[in-house]
Amino acid sequence: MAVHGVEPGEREAAQPFELDLDLEGSFAAAIATDQLVDTVDYGQVIGLAVSVVQGTSFQLLETLAAAVATRLLGEPGVEVSTVTVRKLRPPLPFDVASVGVTLTRERRR
């Protein structure tokens, strides 16, 4: 639940959102050791994404997705982050379950 949107009603109350997070990297150490310490801690990554979603407010889903994707690139081993953000039950004059965007960011080399 978070406050993001263009319309005044969207800026007044939290609405439901859904995110998909896809992370890419070599993860060679994790593959070799099979140890959590050598890879991305998904619980921590989800916490970071939630902190962006709930700790900021954007008008556009594109801006929200970019902020989450950029934040996840700060995690060790993550070279590419792809984030899909969906607003569930959007306030539209049509019967749609969700609207959303997918955005990919890569670590600069």
C-alpha positions in Angstrom: 0.0 0.0 0.0 1.4 3.4 -1.0 0.5 6.8 -2.4 1.4 7.3 -6.0 -0.5 8.8 -8.9 -1.5 11.8 -10.8 -5.2 12.3 -9.9 -6.0 14.1 -6.7 -7.8 11.1 -5.3 -4.7 9.0 -5.8 -2.7 11.4 -3.7 -5.0 11.3 -0.7 -5.0 7.6 0.2 -2.8 4.6 -0.1 -3.6 2.2 -2.9 -2.5 -1.4 -3.5 0.6 -2.0 -5.7 2.4 -5.2 -6.8 6.0 -5.5 -7.7 8.1 -8.1 -9.5 11.8 -7.8 -9.0 14.3 -9.6 -11.4 18.0 -9.3 -10.6 20.9 -10.3 -12.8 24.5 -10.9 -12.0 27.2 -13.6 -12.3 26.5 -14.9 -8.8 29.6 -17.1 -9.3 30.5 -17.2 -5.6 27.0 -18.2 -4.6 27.0 -21.0 -7.2 30.3 -22.3 -5.9 29.5 -22.1 -2.2 25.7 -22.5 -2.0 25.8 -20.0 0.9 23.5 -17.0 1.4 26.4 -14.8 2.5 27.7 -15.1 -1.1 24.5 -13.9 -2.9 21.6 -11.4 -2.7 19.5 -11.7 0.4 16.0 -11.6 -1.2 14.4 -10.6 2.1 16.7 -7.6 2.3 16.0 -6.7 -1.4 12.3 -6.8 -0.8 12.7 -4.6 2.2 14.7 -2.1 0.1 12.0 -2.0 -2.6 9.2 -1.6 0.0 11.1 1.3 1.6 11.2 3.1 -1.8 7.6 2.4 -2.5 6.3 3.5 0.9 8.9 6.1 1.7 8.5 8.3 -1.4 5.6 9.4 -3.6 5.6 9.7 -7.3 3.1 10.7 -9.9 4.1 8.1 -12.5 4.6 4.4 -12.2 7.6 4.8 -14.5 9.4 7.0 -12.0 8.6 4.6 -9.2 9.9 1.7 -11.1 13.1 3.6 -11.9 13.7 4.5 -8.3 13.3 0.9 -7.1 15.5 -0.5 -10.0 18.2 2.1 -9.3 18.2 1.4 -5.5 18.5 -2.4 -6.1 21.6 -1.8 -8.3 23.3 -0.7 -5.1 23.3 -4.3 -3.8 26.5 -6.2 -4.1 26.5 -8.6 -7.1 23.5 -7.0 -8.8 24.5 -5.9 -12.3 21.0 -5.6 -13.8 17.6 -4.9 -12.1 14.3 -5.2 -13.8 11.3 -4.0 -11.9 7.6 -4.3 -12.8 5.2 -2.1 -10.9 1.5 -2.7 -11.1 -1.2 -0.5 -9.6 -4.0 -2.8 -8.6 -7.6 -1.7 -9.1 -6.6 1.6 -10.7 -9.1 4.5 -10.7 -10.1 4.2 -14.3 -13.5 4.3 -16.1 -12.8 0.7 -17.2 -12.9 -2.6 -15.5 -9.2 -3.5 -15.3 -7.4 -5.5 -12.6 -4.2 -3.5 -12.9 -2.0 -1.2 -15.0 1.8 -1.3 -14.9 5.2 -0.8 -16.3 8.4 -2.7 -16.6 11.8 -1.0 -16.5 15.4 -2.3 -16.6 18.4 -0.5 -15.2 22.1 -1.7 -15.6 25.0 -0.9 -13.4 27.4 1.5 -15.2 30.7 -0.1 -15.9 
